[in-house]
Amino acid sequence: MKEQRGNLRNLSGATDGQANPQKFGNYDLVHRIDVGGMGEVYLARQRSAFGREVAVKIIRSDLAYDSVARKRFLREAEVSAHLKHEHILPLFEFGEEQGRLFLVTPYIKGGTLAQRLQQGPLSYGEIYQLFKALVQAIAYIHKRGVIHRDLKPSNILLDREDDGNQVYVRLIDFGIASLQGSLASPPLTTADHEVGTVAYMAPERADGVAAPSNDIYSLGIILYQMITGHLPHISTGTMLPPPLEEVVARSVAPDPARRYASADELLQAFEQAYRSLRVSPETRPSGLSDKFPVVSPTPKSAGPSNVPPTPTRQGRDLASKTASGMPSGAYPAIPASPRSYQATSAEGMQVREKSSPDLGQGLPGKKSPIPPRKEQAVLQREEFILPGSTKSFGGGDYDAPTSFVDPAQLRQSSPQMSRPPAPRPQKNRRPLALLIPIGIVAIVVLIIGMSLFVFQNAITAKVTFSPQVQTISKVYTIRAVDGTSHVDTNAGTIPINEARKTETGTRSGPATGRPFFCLFNCPTVVASNDIINLGIETKQGLIKQLTQDLNNEVKGKNASPLGQPSFNDKQSSYQPEVGQKSSTVSVTLTEEGILSYYSNSDAQAVARQKLLQDAGANFEVMNSTVRVGQPVLKGTDAQGATLLVPIASVIRYQITPQKLQAMQNHLKSMKKSDARAYIAKQEGIDPNSVSVNLSYGDTLPGNAQQITVSSQNPATLPSVQLPAVPTPQNTPTTDNSDNNDDNNSMGSPAFPPYDPRYMGQ
């Protein structure tokens, strides 16, 4: 998604292509690849993986603290983490660095399908290879209850092998993915603020409904774009190959019930349409690669025709006109010839017009995404019709040297004696008068039957319910361990980090020493006590400043300190030397402060993952209700520190697509009350939330396609309360610098001995 570009502060140095890329956690950012509506994508090298190239997507700086953007970013990472398919880009890592969420995926050099479409339409082989892989990926996520909802060429990466022409599809961007059969979860998306690209959005997305039909519609638009090289528009008259035209038309039907019921069904129809394509060598697109599967032209009939076809002049003229009227080179990947229908009629050459199905029927206020077209087809005669045999001689018979005469024919033509014909009785016309009212009655009955049939098919049923919800609250024990740099959810450990700062200070004061052998008018010299006192004052000021700076740095990282900071004298000097004549003396001291800390975000992230595991296989955590408390330091030991993290959330029972389909089939022809009772008894469903609405009558339709069964979020959710965590009595603090240990106590700076020629006074 490239609708907007955000503020790139803090990471702008990674976009200039310098030899020293900017560091971001475990990654060296080489340069920026793209900026989207939610994040920035960088080409980076992973230091812990020997500098392998990866793609790092970082939430935009202006959205780093936006709750909705963070939830959507978390959803994309969460969905990607649970998907494992050869045509879906895997997730390497998810985390937070410098206050910004990020996720890491493999780096794909092949570009996107959108970039490939800028070069023109795809060949049949490319369409088959790429579209089949794309539909397989969509079928995979649908079976796991995930709806992508943002399918478009820019979210489809093309990964080409280094040693061959094999191209792999890599599906990306699950930022607005949702669950099947449910409305888009507020506040991430609402019916009035659907996220996605309009050209590829299904009409029902306006109501916020998330269903597999959303992705089926987008796949139809993408297939059309692969064939033609452009998006469908009402003003264009592009002709599609007839088999693929039917696949596209059904995929983008305005009524979701008329689309393919699943991605597997779409894939089966696409493969069947692809096999039925008849591409002759003359019309095969020049861009077709031999590495891709090729549709062989349909073989001609084995037996030669005894009599060659003799099309009329009208047919030849029309065929010529039709062929010449096609735009040359407009669609290099699609045969430009219209459909041809073969007939064995004796009527001769016929011409008819065929209109493609209207893809916009049944949707008020929305025009068809694919323009209707008219197609001229020439009915060609395959056999020569011989004239019927005559029963009399013609002029040619007299001129022939030998004439064949059938005796039976002569008998029929010879006069015979017979009785005079008897007078014919008059026909009774009364049965004809009776047939008229009978026909009228039959027509009326037929009209009534057709009306009832249409009326029955127009009845629809909408069944909605809410899954059962309940609260879950836990206090998880997390260990902060020294010597590790990674978060381990299974072990429940997070790393201990260190904050270091160095400060340099200089102080000056009067010299107070006197020479040892001087009695009168003695000059002032530098004494050792002068240096020691100034050094103590300088160190006190530096420790106070370092303590404040270290605490601010740890606080800015959403972290908590472990113990008190330690300090080391890095360098010291003074002017002039001890014993030298001077009225003043100055001391310069460089001090280093070190403070250990743990990240609160790391501890909370581990608690979230553990809560997902404890929710169980049949329940899922509602991310919008999760509340995580601040980690509480329970105690420390030689290996690290023990933390307590409270967390609570609402969990929701998962209604799988298979269960929705089973309920839909079971509800056929049931009474409204029986249907409500049946749904209320199903496991994991709130019986008080069941609603059954019929467009007419009290009986559900017998066709499952006329029944819609969907799950929606409960109107009210239980309140979430964090569990109580006991606070330790002796909690380490760094607010009072007077509590430092012996290593941090204020002593004299390490100065060289003074000059032995003088004695301090």
Secondary structure as UniProt FT lines:
FT   TURN            9..11
FT   HELIX           12..15
FT   STRAND          22..24
FT   TURN            25..26
FT   STRAND          27..35
FT   STRAND          39..46
FT   HELIX           47..49
FT   TURN            50..51
FT   STRAND          52..59
FT   HELIX           61..63
FT   TURN            64..65
FT   HELIX           67..81
FT   TURN            86..87
FT   STRAND          93..97
FT   TURN            98..99
FT   STRAND          100..106
FT   HELIX           113..117
FT   TURN            118..119
FT   HELIX           124..143
FT   TURN            144..145
FT   STRAND          146..147
FT   HELIX           153..155
FT   STRAND          156..160
FT   TURN            162..163
FT   STRAND          167..171
FT   TURN            175..176
FT   STRAND          178..179
FT   TURN            180..181
FT   STRAND          182..183
FT   TURN            186..188
FT   TURN            191..192
FT   HELIX           198..200
FT   HELIX           203..207
FT   STRAND          209..210
FT   HELIX           212..228
FT   TURN            234..235
FT   HELIX           242..251
FT   HELIX           256..258
FT   HELIX           263..276
FT   TURN            281..283
FT   TURN            286..287
FT   TURN            290..291
FT   HELIX           313..324
FT   TURN            328..329
FT   TURN            332..333
FT   STRAND          341..343
FT   TURN            346..347
FT   STRAND          350..355
FT   TURN            359..362
FT   TURN            364..365
FT   STRAND          374..381
FT   HELIX           395..399
FT   HELIX           407..413
FT   HELIX           430..458
FT   STRAND          461..465
FT   STRAND          469..481
FT   TURN            482..483
FT   TURN            489..492
FT   STRAND          493..510
FT   TURN            516..517
FT   HELIX           528..556
FT   TURN            557..558
FT   STRAND          559..575
FT   TURN            578..579
FT   STRAND          584..599
FT   HELIX           600..614
FT   TURN            617..618
FT   STRAND          619..621
FT   HELIX           623..625
FT   STRAND          627..628
FT   STRAND          632..636
FT   STRAND          640..653
FT   HELIX           657..666
FT   TURN            667..669
FT   HELIX           672..680
FT   TURN            683..684
FT   HELIX           687..689
FT   STRAND          691..694
FT   HELIX           704..706
FT   STRAND          707..711
FT   HELIX           737..739
FT   HELIX           742..744
FT   TURN            756..757
//
